[in-house]
Every structure is written in C-alpha cells, then in structure tokens.
C-alpha cells in the first residue's frame, strides 16, 4: 500500500515538473529491453545464415541456403532473387528462390521469369543504385498504376520488401521478400536483416568471381614451351588406356589445359549417317561457356562440303568465324555453340573418319600460332592409333572390368552402410546400436583384465520446454552443440560418446575408476554450461541450457552384467533430477 502511494506521488510530482513519470520510464525500459532482445536474436540469426553462406563456394548452394533461412527467420511466404542484365532489365532466378508450403505451386517468380521494369531500365537500377531499400506494406494502398498492379496480382503479391545486392560497386541484383496472403507491416529490424543478407550475398558472388578469375589465371600460367612435355605425358596415357571414356576425358582435359582454350570437345559421327549427324561425346569446358556434351547435331552442309577434305586429313583453323567466308548453314551451327574461333582436326579409326577433335574459343576471336596447330596435329595422330587399339582391348576386358567395378561398388556401399548404421544421423556421434556393441566388447575385455569400467548417463534439462519454445530446428541444433561439447572433453580414443535416445547421451570410459569418472563428468557438465545456449521457460526467467548427469563405476565380473552398470547410472541420473537438475550424482562403485 505504501509502495503504491509513493509511486502515485512520484508520478504526480513528475507530471508537475513536466518530466516522464516512473511508470513511463519503466515502460520505456521494458520496451528497450525487448528491442535489445530482438536485436540479439537477429544478430544470432544473421550469424547462422552467414556461417552457412561462407561454408560453400557454390553460388547455387549459397543462394538456396540464404533464401530458405531468410524466409524462415522473417516468417514471410517467399524470398526471391532478381538479377539485372546488362541493359538493366532482369529476371527472377528460379534456382535461388524459396517459398513456404502452399505458395510453391502458385505461379512463381522463379522459372527464370523475365520482369523488365521500364523504370529500372530507364534509370539504370533506380533507387537501388543508391543502396536504398523499398518497402510496401500493401500494394493496394500506395497508388500504383493499374498496369503495375496487374503484374503484382499475377504473382499474388500483396506486400513486399526489397534490398539491393552489390558485387563490389556494381549493382548485381535485388533480394526480395514477398507476402502473398495478406498485407504485412514491415519492421525496421526485418528490413535491416534483409539488407544484411543482401550484403553477404554480394560478398559471396564476389568471392565466386575471384575464384573463377583465379582458375583462369592458373590456366594461363601454362606457356607454349610446356606443350611438348604435356604431349609426351598425354601420349603415354593414351597408349596405356584400355577404356575409351578415359581416353576421351584425358584428351580433352589435357588439350584444353595445354592450349588454354575455352572448350575442347570430341565429336563422334553416326556411322550410318554418311557424316550428316553425330554427337559430342566428351568435353572439358570453362564455367563461362555452355556445355555441349550429349548434344546431337544434324548438318547436311558438312556432309556435302567438308566431309571429304577432313577424310583426307584436312585441319580447319578459324581465328574469327565471321571472317572465314563460311556458308550460312555452317555459320549458324557454330553460333549455336558460342564458337568465335576454333581448330578442328579429323579423328580416324583405320581408314574411316570416326569423328573430330575440336578446340573452341567462345569469348572472342583468337590467333592460333603454329606451335598450337602442330601440337594438336601430333596429338590427333597418336589419338588415331590409340582409338583403334583401345577399342579392341576394351572389348576383351569388358566383362572382367564390369565385374570388378560391380564388386568394388558393392564393397564401398557395404562399408558406407556399415558406418552409417553406427552413427546418429543428427549429431554424427555413435548411436545406441554402436554403444551396445562397444559396451559388450569392453565388458568382456575388462572382465578378463579386472580393470574398472565407468559409465556417465546425462540428458538435457527441460528439453521438451526448449523444443516447444524455440522449435524443433533449434532443438536439433541444441542437441548437436551439446554432443560436440561433450565430445571435446573425451581425449582418449577408447572413450565413447553416444546418443542414447532423444535428448539422452551416454559415455563409456574403459579403464577408468570412480575418481576419474567424476572428473570427466564434471568437465562435461562445465563444457555444456560454457555453451550458454539461451533457454527461456514459460515464466519468462532467462537462463541457459543445462544437463543432469549420473555416473557409475564397476569392475566387470562373471556374476555381474553390463545392464547393472547402465541401471546404476540411470538411477543416479534421476537422483540428480530429483535434487533440482543441473548437477551430477555418483552411484559409487557397484
């Protein structure tokens, strides 16, 4: 009562002095605390997403991970990536989009949907060039033109927020969050988070570009004086190869490296087509060029004009296909495969024109020098001999190779299956089956030697509350971190940590007495406490994830059983829970 009177008096005095009241200050403090908690949660979420982005060098994996995580964390219905073209038009990239269930079957922004915004094209990226975001809570309340509104309705867009993606100083694209079912009031923290993810995606694209440039530079280090050495090694590999596929892959790989070309392919004629049709059967290609592997080609023009000269050993060398006086039919075929310059050498099997070895430059014209032409001619001559010999040898060893490969694959599969059957799929530590087998083995061994065997059984306190509050994804991450923290404590290769079931873990310590087991138990307890995994219960009191542990020690004998040791550790664990959790209890020697 006195407290309330004092509070009311203080509020009246603050009002007279035109100062914020105590109640107002308390409310402001509470609001600030909530904002700080939200900011901390956002920073943790951002750290998780950035960690996943940086764990991969593949752009597709990076963008898929980022859009999925962002969609979940912002609790929106779709996250999409819009990539600008050179003319400031652009498209939504299907491989980079993520939508919540129920909206993934709706006509999507993905499938590489073109969306050439005239405003963005005229203003070369518009507001995004100034690194500005765009936020729309309801498309029907901001005075959009009818044509613009119809486009948004086509994709069921009711609200959206967008942030630019910069690669260095270049505007690369836009990261967009969409709400389909209803309007959405975007919070400042949500927009900030979206912008931070867009920034990280820009870094990832830049990193991928640096990687591609590094690969290109590495390829350029091979100079002309190395070609003879490469040719010598390649000829040796060709003559030793018994497999046509290996022969093809070796040839295209080494030729592209030696000539620093964009693409090298082997083209094989259909034997019954009279050189009218065939397909590309092997290639080695830089990432910037399209793959042509497996593409079938039908060209009457080639059969009529080029087949006979190639059969006679002709080599075709074009520095620029547009200055070579080619017929339109031939020129159109080369353009289809992005070819700007090329060397083409016939491949003969005996007296038959079997196919073509093609060296392509796709990024622009190229002046081929005499050493490069000599190199490819010498290689083709060796390839022709190996082509005939390898086919004969491959036929004689076909069945033996098939059987050997099948047996090898079966052994690998069995080995992999055996390893997987003993690992817990989530935490990647030993599972219950592995523990039971190891316990039986160690029990019998120590029964003969008369040494101690100790067991630690522990589980996570109030884990159901944790799952209910944070969700199963966070629960899984909690289990993984706890497993790692416990595993770090175990230094000996003979010690085993296993997931015993649900949130329960078990540790087997061979040749360990009671004092040693207690020391390990304490270290595990401390290691998990140091994780400081936040755990908020229903009463809103803030604390961290803890574990309760039970430990038991026994010298295995013929009159005792391993199950007795497990039961003793289990009883000790439950005593720890009864005594208030976040502690360990020792069952003593059994």
Buried (B, 14 or more C-beta within 10 A) or exposed (E): EEEEEEBEEEBEEBEEEEEBBBEEEEEEEEEEEEEEEEEEEBEEBBEEBBEBBEEBEEBEBBBBBBBBBBBBBBEBBBBBBBBBEEEBBBBBBBBBBBBBEEBEEEEBBBEEBEEEBEEBBEEEBBBBBEEEBBBBBEBEEEEBEEEEBEBBEEBBBBBBBBBBBBBEEEBBBBBBBBBBEEEBEBEEBBBBBBBBBBBBBBBBBBBBBEEEEEEEEEBEEBEEEEBBEBBEEBBEBBEEBBBBEBBBBBBBBBBBBBBBBBBBBBBBBBEEEEBBBBBBBBBBBBEEBEEBEEBEBEBEBBBEBBBEEBBEEEBBBBBEBEEBEBEEEBBEBBEEBBBBBBBBBBBBBEEEBBBBBBBBBBEEEBEBEEEBBEBBBBBBBBBBBBBBBBBEBBEEEEEEEEEEEEEEEEEEEEEEEEEEEBBBEBBEBBBBEBBBEBBEEBBEBBBEEEBBBBBBBBBBBBBEEBBEBBEEEBBEBBBBBBBBBBBEBBEEEEBBBBBBEEBBBBBBBBBBBBEBBBEBBBBBBEBBBEBEBBBBEEEEEEEBBBBBBBBBBBBBEEEBEBEEBBBBBBBBBEBBBEEEBBBBBBBEEB
